[in-house]
Amino acid sequence: MRSRAILALPNQAAKARSGLSSNAMATTRSEVAPLLQRWYVLIVMCAVYAINIAARYVVTTVFEPIRLELKLTDAGAAFLTGIPLALFYVVC
């Protein structure tokens, strides 16, 4: 029984030195996402980010004509572009 524990120690020590857990070392090639799937996720995330940036620019571009048509004061305009807009981005 004691010899088994001694034999197991070098293997456990090697795992501890490498900094990898047993789960990380047990990952097989079939569990890793395929290259095409990783590129697809990256492209979709970049597209969503680009649409988000474009939407922000559209709001700032068309805001002045909207402010003039609704006859908003500076305080009213600040209210529309401040907290409500931030909450809209958080919720949606």
C-alpha positions in Angstrom: 0.0 0.0 0.0 2.8 2.4 0.9 4.6 1.7 -2.4 1.5 2.7 -4.4 1.5 6.1 -2.7 5.1 6.6 -3.4 4.6 5.7 -7.1 1.7 8.1 -7.4 3.6 11.1 -6.0 5.9 11.8 -9.0 2.9 12.0 -11.3 1.0 14.4 -8.9 4.1 16.5 -8.4 4.5 16.9 -12.2 0.9 18.1 -12.5 1.4 20.5 -9.6 4.6 21.9 -11.2 3.0 22.4 -14.6 0.2 24.5 -13.1 -2.5 22.5 -15.0 -5.4 20.9 -13.3 -6.4 17.3 -14.1 -9.4 18.6 -16.1 -7.2 20.8 -18.3 -4.8 17.9 -19.0 -7.7 15.6 -19.8 -9.1 17.8 -22.6 -9.1 15.9 -25.8 -9.0 17.1 -29.3 -12.7 16.4 -29.9 -13.6 18.8 -27.1 -11.9 21.8 -28.7 -14.1 23.9 -30.9 -13.4 23.5 -34.6 -11.5 26.3 -36.4 -14.5 27.3 -38.5 -16.7 27.6 -35.5 -14.2 29.8 -33.7 -13.9 32.1 -36.8 -17.7 32.3 -37.0 -18.1 33.4 -33.4 -15.3 36.0 -33.9 -17.0 37.4 -37.0 -20.4 37.6 -35.4 -19.0 39.3 -32.3 -17.2 41.9 -34.5 -20.4 42.5 -36.5 -22.4 43.1 -33.3 -19.7 45.5 -32.0 -19.7 47.4 -35.3 -23.5 47.7 -35.3 -23.4 49.0 -31.7 -20.8 51.7 -32.6 -22.8 52.6 -35.8 -26.0 53.0 -33.8 -24.2 55.4 -31.4 -23.0 57.5 -34.2 -26.5 57.6 -35.8 -28.0 58.8 -32.6 -25.5 61.7 -32.3 -25.9 62.5 -36.0 -29.7 62.9 -36.1 -30.0 64.2 -32.6 -29.7 67.9 -33.5 -32.6 67.9 -36.0 -34.8 66.0 -33.5 -33.9 68.5 -30.8 -34.9 71.4 -33.0 -38.1 69.8 -34.1 -39.2 68.9 -30.6 -38.0 72.3 -29.3 -36.0 70.8 -26.5 -34.0 72.9 -24.1 -30.4 71.9 -23.2 -31.7 70.2 -20.1 -34.3 68.2 -22.0 -31.7 67.2 -24.6 -29.3 66.2 -21.8 -32.0 64.1 -20.2 -32.7 62.2 -23.5 -29.0 61.5 -24.1 -28.1 60.7 -20.5 -29.7 58.2 -18.1 -32.5 57.0 -20.4 -30.1 56.2 -23.2 -27.7 54.5 -20.9 -30.6 52.4 -19.5 -31.7 51.5 -23.0 -28.3 50.2 -23.8 -28.2 48.2 -20.6 -31.6 46.7 -21.0 -31.4 46.0 -24.7 
